C-alpha cells in the first residue's frame, strides 16, 4: 500500500477515535451533572484518553502474545516427551 494512503488512513482513524472519545466524555460529564468543558479542553482530554487507550492495548497485547507463546512452547514440550 502506498505510504501516503497509509498516512491518510491513519489520520482518518485517529480523527474518528478522538471524535468518539469526545462524545463519550461529553456523555460522561452530562451523566455526572458536571459542566462540559470548553471545546479545546475537551479535544485535549479526548486525545489524551485515546493515546492512553492505545498504550494499554499495546501493553496488554504484548502480554497476551507472550502468554500464547509460553502456552504453545509448553504444549510443544509435552508432545515430545510422551
Secondary structure, DSSP 8 states (H G I E B T S, - for coil): --HHHHHHHHHHHHHHHHHHHHHHHHHHHHHTT-----HHHHHHHHHHHHHHHHHHHHHHHHHHHHHHHHHHHHHHHHHHH-
